[in-house]
Amino acid sequence: MKSTSGFGKKQWDKEVPGHYWWQCQAQMLVTGIDSVVIACKIDAADFRAHVVPCDPVAGKNIVKAVEDFWREV
């Protein structure tokens, strides 16, 4: 569950904002689940929920980015 003010409402109207989409992909990668539902409370009276399916290509990109990061540490 996320929350935002009315200023962020437009970001949630049709899809999950990009940074939350990537968070969902990472969580699905480590848990092995196929999809998640992410919800957002907008101010006190509005609500959006979206199903985010697992994207295997995104998962591979996340793994590569993590491996690259740890090689540099």
N, C-alpha and C positions, 0 to 999 in steps of 0.2 A: 504494500500500500504506500503510495506516494501522496504528497499534498502540494498544492500550489495556490497562488492567489488568482484572481480574475485575470491578471496580466499574463499568466501562463496558460490560460484556457485554450487558446488557439493551437498551441503546440500539441495538445492532447485530442483535438477534435477528430482527426482521421487516423492517427497512428501514434505509436509510442515515440517520444523524442529519442533521437539517436543515441545519446549517452545512456539512457535507460535500456534501449534495445541491446546494446553491447553488454550491459550488466546482466541482462536476462540470458544472453548467449553464453556468457562465462559461467553462470550458475547452472545452466543446463549441461554444459560440458563436464563440469565436475560432479554433477549428481546423476547424469545419464538419463534424465527425463526428456521426453519428446516435445513438450510445450509447456508454457506457463501462462497464467493469467495475471496481468499487472493492472492494478487499479489506481486511480488518482482521485482524491477528494479535492474539488475546486471550490475555494471559499467554504461557506457553510451549507450551501444548498445544491451543489452540482457534483456530479460524479461521472467518471469515464472508466471503462474497463476494456482491455484489449487482450486477445489471445496472441501470443508470440510463439510461432513454431520454431523448432530447432533448425538452425542453418549449418549444415556440416562444413561448408566452405568457411564460414565465419569461425567455427571451432578450430579449423586448421590454422587460420590466420592468428587466432589467439595463442595457440600452442607455439607457433613460430615466434611470435612477438615475445612471449615469456622466455623461450629458450634463448633468443637473441639478448634479452635483457640480462639473464643470469650469466651469459658468457662474458658480459662486460663488467659485471660486479666484482 
